[in-house]
Amino acid sequence: MSKKHAFNTEDLLALFEEVLNPSDVLSSKLISQISTAITKERIKRNMSQKDFAKIFDVSQAIISRWEHGDCNFSLEKIAEIAVALDLDV
């Protein structure tokens, strides 16, 4: 019977620190914060992704990508989203 190794958070971070540089980590954090803010605002407005997409004249699929962090937001897009939703950046 083989012995299984239990990984803790420090082990996982050590694995990723060889791959990720500080700017990758910061970028991921910022995208996550933006995605979370978009999702919270949509839910606060009690809107479906499809209805929410109409605010920005984009498809529901784009809103899904934004909410899942599958988008590399440009500064212009961040500004557009912030103004449309009256959010502080």
C-alpha distance (Angstrom), angle and dihedral (degrees) to the residues before:
residue distance angle dihedral
M1 . . .
S2 3.79 . .
K3 3.76 121.3 .
K4 3.82 113.9 -120.5
H5 3.78 119.9 -141.6
A6 3.79 118.1 -134.2
F7 3.79 112.9 -143.9
N8 3.76 121.6 -146.8
T9 3.79 127.4 -160.5
E10 3.80 92.9 -93.1
D11 3.80 90.6 54.9
L12 3.79 91.4 51.6
L13 3.80 93.1 47.3
A14 3.79 90.1 50.0
L15 3.82 89.5 54.3
F16 3.80 92.3 51.5
E17 3.79 98.0 41.4
E18 3.80 88.6 72.3
V19 3.80 90.1 56.3
L20 3.80 105.2 33.3
N21 3.75 125.6 62.5
P22 3.83 123.2 -155.8
S23 3.81 93.1 -97.2
D24 3.83 90.6 53.9
V25 3.79 90.0 52.4
L26 3.82 92.8 47.4
S27 3.80 92.2 46.3
S28 3.80 91.2 51.5
K29 3.79 90.7 48.6
L30 3.81 92.9 50.7
I31 3.80 93.4 47.3
S32 3.80 89.1 49.6
Q33 3.81 91.7 51.2
I34 3.81 92.4 49.0
S35 3.80 92.4 46.7
T36 3.79 91.3 49.3
A37 3.82 92.2 49.0
I38 3.81 91.2 50.7
T39 3.80 92.4 48.6
K40 3.81 93.4 46.8
E41 3.80 91.8 49.4
R42 3.81 92.7 49.4
I43 3.79 91.5 49.4
K44 3.81 91.2 45.1
R45 3.80 88.1 55.6
N46 3.81 89.7 48.3
M47 3.80 90.8 -127.0
S48 3.78 132.9 146.5
Q49 3.79 118.0 -124.7
K50 3.80 88.1 -107.9
D51 3.81 93.2 54.2
F52 3.79 91.5 42.8
A53 3.81 90.3 51.9
K54 3.81 89.7 61.6
I55 3.83 89.6 66.8
F56 3.81 89.1 63.4
D57 3.79 98.6 31.1
V58 3.81 91.1 -120.0
S59 3.79 134.1 120.5
Q60 3.78 126.0 -90.5
A61 3.82 87.2 -112.7
I62 3.81 90.3 61.6
I63 3.81 91.1 52.6
S64 3.80 88.8 50.0
R65 3.81 90.1 52.1
W66 3.81 90.8 48.6
E67 3.79 92.2 49.9
H68 3.80 93.2 47.8
G69 3.80 93.9 47.4
D70 3.79 92.0 -115.2
C71 3.78 91.9 133.7
N72 3.77 133.9 82.6
F73 3.80 98.4 -141.1
S74 3.79 118.1 -145.4
L75 3.79 118.2 -140.2
E76 3.79 88.4 -112.3
K77 3.81 91.5 54.4
I78 3.81 91.8 47.7
A79 3.81 89.6 51.4
E80 3.83 91.5 47.4
I81 3.80 92.1 50.4
A82 3.80 93.0 45.5
V83 3.82 93.2 50.3
A84 3.81 94.3 44.9
L85 3.80 92.4 49.5
D86 3.81 96.5 35.3
L87 3.80 91.0 -122.5
D88 3.79 128.4 156.0
V89 3.79 112.3 -123.0
